[in-house]
Amino acid sequence: MPKPPPSHKSGAPKGASSKPVIAKALPKSRSPIASGSKDRRRFWLNYPSRQITRPIVWELSQKFDVIFNIRQASISDEIGILCLELEGDRAEVKAVIAWLEAEGVKVEPVEIGVIES
């Protein structure tokens, strides 16, 4: 009777890497970094109570070619406040802001470098 192949702890075939698979980067056509007029800005988003459970950040990630970074968030039953950094083509960032406002989210720029006293 032939011997069964030795088992591997990772469950991967012999010779296969047990390292985790990292998601592929966006193709150049979708990469905001490949763009010439790159913009990076932070905004405060204020969600009304009817929008709190809606995955708006996920929706914008599917609709627009931007990189986003959630810097801070606070959610309650009455309001959601989120500091979101957006990076991408200047026109695309403006399109994100217009879309958020049309969806009922109040968008305000984060003031960095306020005059110190």
Secondary structure, DSSP 8 states (H G I E B T S, - for coil): --------TT---TT---S--------GGG-GGGSSSEEEEEEEEEEEGGGTTS-HHHHHHHHS-EEEEEEEEEE-SSEEEEEEEEEEEHHHHHHHHHHHHHTT-EEEE---S----
